[in-house]
């Protein structure tokens, strides 16, 4: 019985795809191949993946265009700000961790401003005390 399934890609197309992708394993190469063969980009990626050739590109921005920040990095920043080790903090949602870090940073900035103002005030009081004596 003959093979009744139609092939999406000829052997020549597959060879050309693999060669092109191995030469330049980028999303731009995938897009060029999709354009050349008149196939969707996902189809090209699927074919290259099934052949074990495709390597997923690392994401450095989210779908919203903001930089990717791992929860572990946020937890580490919070622990650094608080000078504490808080292992269960990683169980909080990312949104809560981001908000917590923001609040801690604002509090620390406010504390630094207060300390600076106190130092200025203390210098002025000392200066006035020296002038009065």
N, C-alpha and C positions, 0 to 999 in steps of 0.2 A: 504494500500500500504506500503510495507516495505521500510526501509531507504536504498536508493541505493548508498549513499556515503560511501566510504571506510575510515576507521579511520587510521590516521597516528600513533596514540599511543593507546595502550590498556589501560584499566582502571588501571591495575597493574603497567604499565609503568608510568602513570601519578602520581599514588600514590607514587611510588618510587622516581620520579623526585622531587615532591613537598617536600617529607620528606628529601631528600638529600640536596635540596637547602635551605630549612628552617634551617637545621642544620648548614650549612656553605654557606651563601649567597655570594659566590665569583665567579669570572670568571673561576677560576680553577675547581670549582664544575661543572659549565656549560660545560667546555671542557671535563671533565671526563664523564659526562652524554652523551655527543655527541659521544664520543668514545665507550662507553658501548652499546648504542642503534644503533650505525651506522647511526646517523643523523647529519646533519650540525649543527654547533653551533648556527646559526641564527634560526634554526627551534626550538631548545630547548628554546632559549630566547623568541621566539614568543609564544610558548605554555605556558611557565611560566608567560609571560605578560598577555596573554588572561585569565589566571586563577587569575590574580591579585597578584601573588606571587613575580614576578621578580622585583628587585630594580636595576636601572641603576647604574653602578659603577662610582664614581666621577673621572673625568679626571684631572690629574695633569701634563700631558705633551701633546703637540700637536702631530699631525701626523708626524711632522719633528723631534720630540724628544726634542723640546725646552719646557721649563716650560710655563704653561698657565698663561698669564698676561692679566687681564681684562683692557679694555679701561679706565674704571673709575679709576683704580689704576695708569695708566700712566698719566691721567689728574691730579690726586691728586699730583703726583710727580712733574709735571711741575708747578702746582700752588705753591707747596712748594718751589721749586727752585726760582721762580719769586716773592714769597711773595705776591701773587695776587689771587683774586677769578675770574675765567674765565669760567662761566657756559656754554657758547656756544662752548667752546673748544671740548666738548665731541662729537660734530657733525663732527669733522674732522675724516679722516680715521685712522685706527690703525697704518698703516705704516707711515703716516705723523706725528702722535703723537710720535711714537718711534724715528723718525729722529729728531723731535724738541727737545725731551728730551735729546738725545745724544748731539746735538749742544749746548744746554743750559749748560749741564754738562761740556763740553769741554771749553766753554767760562768761566764758573765759576772757573774751574781748572786753566785756563790761568790767570785769574784775581788774584787768590790766589798766583800763582807763581810770578806775577809782584809785588804784595804787599810784599811778602817775600823778593824779590830782592831789593825793595825800602828800606825796613827796614835795610837790611844788608848794603846797600850803605849809608844810613843815619848814622848808627853806625860808619862806617869807616870814614865818613866826620867828625863826632863829635870827634872821636878819634884823627884824624889828626889835628883838630882845637885845641884840648886840648894840644897836643904835640907841636904845633907851638907857643902857648902862654907861 
